[in-house]
Amino acid sequence: MKCGKCGEEITIHVNRRTDIQNLYLEPGEEGAAYNLRKEILGKKCPNLIRIDVDFDKNYRVIRKDIEGGSFID
């Protein structure tokens, strides 16, 4: 991701066991199976970046939002 204020590029690491929450879908229910909410600080500025990412049951990204920065592909 990239900071919206200073432009710093930040790499984050996600641990499936501790960072991602299971959403406990009902059998046959459509939608995200897992969710990641994380707040990130870079090293160059105090700008707080918030991400909210939904994953399917195979941990593929199905929706992602960011505040205070942008995702880098």
C-alpha positions in Angstrom: 0.0 0.0 0.0 1.0 3.6 -0.3 0.5 6.4 2.2 -1.8 9.1 1.1 0.2 11.9 2.7 3.9 11.2 2.2 3.8 8.5 -0.5 5.7 5.9 1.5 5.2 2.4 0.2 4.4 0.0 3.0 4.4 -3.8 2.8 2.3 -5.6 5.4 2.3 -9.3 6.4 -1.0 -11.0 7.3 -1.1 -14.0 9.6 -4.2 -16.1 8.8 -4.4 -17.4 12.4 -4.3 -14.1 14.3 -5.2 -11.3 11.8 -8.1 -12.7 9.9 -11.6 -13.2 11.4 -13.9 -16.0 10.4 -17.4 -14.6 9.6 -19.2 -18.0 10.2 -21.6 -18.1 7.3 -24.8 -20.3 7.4 -24.8 -23.3 5.1 -25.6 -22.1 1.6 -25.2 -18.4 2.5 -23.3 -16.3 0.0 -20.7 -13.6 0.9 -17.4 -13.2 2.5 -16.1 -16.0 4.7 -13.2 -14.1 6.3 -12.5 -10.4 7.1 -9.3 -8.5 7.8 -9.3 -5.1 9.5 -5.9 -3.6 10.2 -4.5 -0.2 11.1 -1.0 0.5 9.7 1.5 3.2 10.4 4.4 3.9 8.1 7.9 4.8 9.3 8.1 8.3 7.7 4.9 10.0 8.9 2.2 9.5 11.6 -0.6 9.0 9.0 -2.8 6.1 10.1 -4.0 3.9 7.3 -7.0 1.6 7.8 -7.8 -1.4 5.6 -10.8 -3.6 5.5 -10.6 -6.7 3.2 -13.1 -9.5 2.7 -12.0 -13.0 1.5 -13.9 -16.0 0.2 -13.5 -19.4 1.7 -10.3 -19.9 -0.3 -8.8 -16.7 1.0 -9.2 -14.9 -2.4 -9.9 -11.1 -2.0 -13.5 -10.3 -2.9 -13.6 -6.7 -1.6 -11.0 -4.3 -0.3 -11.3 -0.7 1.1 -8.6 1.6 2.4 -8.6 5.0 4.2 -5.6 7.2 4.3 -3.8 5.6 1.4 -4.1 3.4 -1.7 -3.4 -0.2 -2.6 -0.5 -0.9 -5.0 -1.0 -3.8 -7.4 
